[in-house]
Amino acid sequence: MIIGRFLTYIRAERRYSEHTASNYERDVKRFFAHAGIDEAKFDAQLITPDDIRRWIVSLSEGGLSAATVNRMTSALRSFFRWLRKTDAITRDPMQNIGSQRLPKRLPSWIAEAKMGEVMEDVSHAPDDDATARRNELVIVLFYTTGMRLAELLDIRLNDFSDGMHELRVRGKGGKERVMPLVEYARERVVAYLDEIYGEKICASPENHLFLSRKGRPMSRTETYRIVHDELTRLGVQGKRSPHVLRHTFATHMLDGGADMREIQEMLGHASLGATQVYTHNSIARLREVYRTAHPRGREKNKE
């Protein structure tokens, strides 16, 4: 079936994650259902730009956000690009269909003082509680490396350099980058490995770093819950997710004087534009400092 072959392509050649592949499968099937397409009788040449526009309109009218519609459209765009690549179609019906305009939103992040409290708390996990030590390391690695959720779950023992000073990370599209580990994080990695692997708890043949209580690789859902619950317990307000810790890493690096290109490399962004959003966070913070610290700003606040 056509969708199955497309999924094989994005998994094997594009090296997309299972999470992304599942999303693409769902989105393409949703388009097929809306257009009344029988996959067994699919003829790509019969699809028109108007078919796709009607689908996009139905998604928007159904209450989906512009970001969600764009993500689903991106899946369909990849599908037709693959059809064009395999000569199944001579023209791409999505060639002149653009993305919806997104409202400007700043990434959520945790203030440096509050993040200091979080790091102080998680560094005191009981030595005899392997689950607490694991949860501590999840928070520490998200904050000290800025890696994505899928990247963290994919860490294996042989991804660490000798001495645990560096970590190889597999990003989107299978692209690899090397992340330095600050001593704070390195010490916790070493302690964690000494504990769980010393007791031979691991039942993962792939030697994943993070394991469930049954000794198997942790799931996205479980990891998200760990971060959410830990940040909630520690009094963090607003969004509490792995991605918030990634945003926090980038914002604090920029505030600390890191170069934008260096942050781009550490985050694994393909373009500098994706990284530059963090400058807005810093500007917003500086604006608030100026408003409260400058004499004219204080006078205005009293009015």
Steps between C-alpha positions, in 0.01 A plus 500: 500500500617849412506643853696201627767552235520869591550414867775253410675780309490758781612243756780339297630783281399816684552329839198663659409386850212262563312786663529714186418207271184427701393864474561503124302179456205641693506832312519348152220257583294791626541673165402181318185471711402863439555471124316166485809318369511121503867420565474175301393700193712807564596697189730786596450673165135568586579712810464872438613806697132574569463160671779596735372854560155364591665264749701782657187716529314213669782463753494870584122510523519197726675713761858382454774755563710637215802315639315167497366560149852585381638183656235288327556683172872434533431126519296518180768713335761231576266236360458677165868587485574128534246420223676751277839350588378153400343633177151401617390854410631750247381805692480573871151623595646664812758704315314830540332430833661692784485473876260686724625807678587425862446743786829609653557313823806505719626163626415430863802479728586489870674792668863438591444548873214249501699254291779529756253389767393206283860386448572534870201285590551221248865467598386363836317191378543213748793272419289190562215607268594402143179646355562838663860499376379422148242779511767738628725418205216551251452857625874566516572382145207688347614823665877466453491383135175638356436175315160394368283236666558245222875564519512439873307173472738381228815537713699177530802416710744512210389856418718628786867574447769354725469675833143608422606852400311497169177350369411411141140595419293382202273780387237544232569317178765290672742793518752458780660765716729485801394671821749587775389400849562748778654346810171532689327278243796264450516414871132409502531284190789310658314451830186386322684247286694365797173437680263351243748316281706388793189322627433359149149644494513569126295269277544711187711326234563841340657631823274802532597745771151560635293203605159437645459319832483177301841569349372588153549822298279779632213629290431858392191508720685384811783748446261790441318409820825490697593851389151637556465346845848602615462861386152518653631365831769767499255783446572584135211697351372496141597230256695211648640274228827373351476766232477775762832375641645513148381859464639579844841361406514714185379817674746466788786426258419816304469707818837363611671628187500196270520572129183439297681261266626298795148471640373397157757218487421379852125498435543321168307765307535478123473877460601800706150641467362228727749603768451875475162483673691484828625855449141612553493331840814687601366831370177447693700430815718808449191712440358391836832565677518844341141577597558416865858628537520827308387810696262607224361150479436488875327836489271379224410192704387719791247686287 
